[in-house]
Amino acid sequence: MMLTKLTVWWFTPSASLLGSTLDSLFDLLASVSNLLIVRWSLRPADQGHRFGHGKAENMAALLQATIISASASLLIVHGWQRMFNPIVIEHTVWGIGVSVLAIVLTLALVRFQVFVIERTDSLAIKADQLHYKSDLMLNLAVIAALLLYQLDWQFFDGLFAMAIGIYLIFGVARLAYMSIQQLLDHQLPQEELARIEEIITAPVEVIGFHELKTRRAGQHRFIQFHLELDQDLSLVAAYQISEQVQQALEAEFSDCQVIIHQDPVAAGSAKDGH
């Protein structure tokens, strides 16, 4: 698809189509790098990486954000120059045709990525999906620019190229923010924290909990907390209750590592949920 766009751009040559072509090029590079890095991030923990390799996904997303930001900046500059120095665009029908084909193929790919994200919640795949969602916008913008050019509105080709660049920068800014937050061990989302609290306090023997700490590295979640149990319970009973809570958390959250510290407290204490 990228080679087809590049060929059509060579014969047109539309600034917005160039933007779409550049985006497709970086989509290809990002997808290949994602494949390699995600495979590496899924490797189990080893002697040197006791917590696994999950943060490689976040590093990949940051790398993609940097590359896309650079290309988007160049596109904005190119669009600005084209607005005030328009050139003749030829074979506009070719440009429209290849953009329609790209939209159909991209829609199919995005649907498949939705399927994968629902099952893995991978940040790297989300980053890849952002690229291809932007492709849909880009191709629609190319079609609009070429149609307007046929109406002798040459100004819009450069304007749409700039709009595409700005759209990409805003998209990667959000992606970079999410990646940095995970690299800094930001806690899990509030809805997940609420579910964790429900699971921890579900057994009737649990009096409460505190010091709940959560983080995420790639697809791996880490949950640790102090579990408050009756001080008169036997060691075996306390262990069994902790195992019950741990297994429930691992069943709820895929690829989850749970660390529980048991704290003895007086019987009859209220569950504080903290």
N, C-alpha and C positions, 0 to 999 in steps of 0.2 A: 504493500500500500504506500509506504514511504517513497519507494522508487517511482511509482506511478505519479504521485504528487510532485516529486522533484522534476520529472520529465514535463509534466503539464505546466509547472511554474516556469520552466525554461522557455516555453513557447508563449506564455501569456504576456509579460511576467507581472503577476499581481502581488502587491505587498502583503495582503491578507492571506493569500495562498502560500506565500513564503513562510508566514507565521505558522500556519497549519502544518507545513512540511517540517519546519524546525521542531515543532512540538512532537510530531510523530517520530522524528529521529531520536529525541531524548526519551520518548516513551519506550522505544526499542532498547536503548541503552539501560534505562531504569529497570525494565522487565528482566533483562539478562542478569543485571547485577542483583536484583531481588531474588532470582532463582538461586544464584550461588550463595548469597548471604543467608537466605532463609534456611537453606539446607545446612549451612554451617551452624546457624543459631539453634537448630533442633538437635544438635549433637548433645549427648548426655554429659553431665558434669564429669570432670576428670580431676587429676591430682592438682593441676594448676588453676582450675576454674571450678571451685566447689559449688558455686551457685549456678553453674551452667553457662551457656553462651547466648542467652536470650537478648542481651542488650545490643548484640550485633544488628538486630532489626532496627533499633533506634538510630544507630550510627548510619545504617544504610539510608534511612529516611532523611536524615540530616544532609547526607551527601547529595541525595536527589534534590532536596530543597535548594542547595547551593548552586547546583548545575542549572536547574530550571530558572532560578532567579537571574543568573547571568544571561541566559538566552533571552529571557523576557525583557531584560533591560536593553539588550541590543535591538530587540524587535521594536521597542518603544522609540528608540532613536531613529531606526529605519523608517518607522511609520511617520514620525515627525518630519523627516526630510522629504518623504514622499508626498505629504500633504501640501507642501509649498513648492515642490518640484515634481508634479505628476508626469508620468510617461504614458505612452500609448499601450493599452492592454489589448492583446489579440486573442482570438480563439476562446472567448469567454464561455462558450458552451462546453468546451472541454473541462474548464475549471469547475463549472457547476456540476457536470456529470461525475467527475472524480470525487467531488465533495459529497454528493448523494450516496455514492457507493461506500465511501468511508463512514458515513453516518450509519448505514445498515450494518456494516461489519462491527463497528464500535458498539452499537446497541447490544449485539449478540455477546460480545466480550464482557461488557459491563454486567449483563444479567448473570453470566457465569461467575464473575467476581463476587457478586452479591451472595451467590450460593456458597462460595468458599469462605467469605467473611463471616457468614452466619454460623459456620462450623468451627472456625479457627480464631476469629476476632484478631487477626494478625494486623499489626500497624503497618508493616511493609506492604501487605496486599491493599490496605486502605489507601496508602500512598499511591500505589499503582492505579487504583480505581480513580483517584482524584485526577490523575493524568488523563485517563480515557474519558472521564466525564467532561474535562476541559476540551477534549477533542471534539465532543459533540457540539459544544458552544462555538468552538473555532470553525468547524465546518459550516455551521449555520451562518456565522458571520461572513465567511468567504462567499457563500451563495448570495447573501444580501448585498455585499459589496460589489460583486460582479453584476448583479441585476441593476443596481443603482448606477454602475458605470455605463451600462447600456443606455441609461436615461441621460447620459452626459453629466452625471454627478461624480466627477473624478475625485473630488475631495474625500469621499467616504472610504476609498480604498486605504489610504494612509491612516484615517481616523479609526477604522475598524482594526487595523494592525496594532495601533496603540492601545485600543481597548482590550484586545486579546492579551497583550503584554501585561497590562495592569491587572487583569483578571487572574493571570497565572501567578503574579507576585502575591496577591491577596490569598490565593489558595495555598501556596507553599508556606506563607507566614504561619497559617494555622497548623499546618503539618509540622513545621519546625518547632512550634511551641509545644505541641503534644509530645514530640520526641524528646525535647529537653526536659520536660516535666518527668517523663519516665526515667531518663538518665539520672535525674536528681532524686529519684525514689519517692515521687509524689504518691500519696495514698490512693487506694482504689476509689472508683466513683461512688457517690453517696448511695445509689441504689444497691450496689454490691455490698457496701458496708452495712446497710440496713438488713440485707439478707443474711450476712455473716452473724450479726447480733441475734437474729431470730434463731439461727441454728445453734449458736452457743448456749442460749438460755432455754432451749427446748426441753432438755432432760429435767425432770422434777428435782433431781438431786443437786443441780447446779444452783448455788446461792447467788452468784454474780460473776462478774469478770472485770478486769481493768488492764491498763497498759496494752490496749489493742494497737498493733502496728501492722500496716499492710504496705505492699509495694508490688510493682510489676516489672518484669524484664522480658520484653518480647511477648511470647505467649505464656510465660511462666508467672504464676502468682505466688506471693509469699505472705503468709499470715502467721502472726505470733501474738500471744496474749497470756495473761495470768488468769487461771480458772479458779474461782472461789468455791471451795467444797467444805462440807462439815468436817470440823477438826477431829471428830470421833470416828470417821470412816477409816476402814483398814486401808493399807497401802494398795492391796489388790483391788478393792472396790474403787478407790480413787483412780487407779490406772484404767480400769474397765470403763468408767465414765468418760475419762479423757479420750480413750480410744473410740468410744461411740461418737463423741463430738468431732474428732478428727476425721473419721470415716464419712460422717455426714457432710463435712466441708469439702472433702475430696470428691464426693459424689456430686456435689452441687457445682463445683468449679473444676473444670478440666485442667490438668497439668498444674496442680496446686501443692505447695509444700507448707505444712502446718507444724508449728512449734508451740507446745502448750506447757506452761509452768503451773503446777498445782499449788494453790495457797490455802492453808487451813484457816477457817474462820469459825466463829461461834455459830451454833445452830440457831435458826430462827431469824438470821439477818435477812433483810429485804434485798431482792435483786435490784442492783442500781443501774445495770446496763452500761457501766463505764469501765 
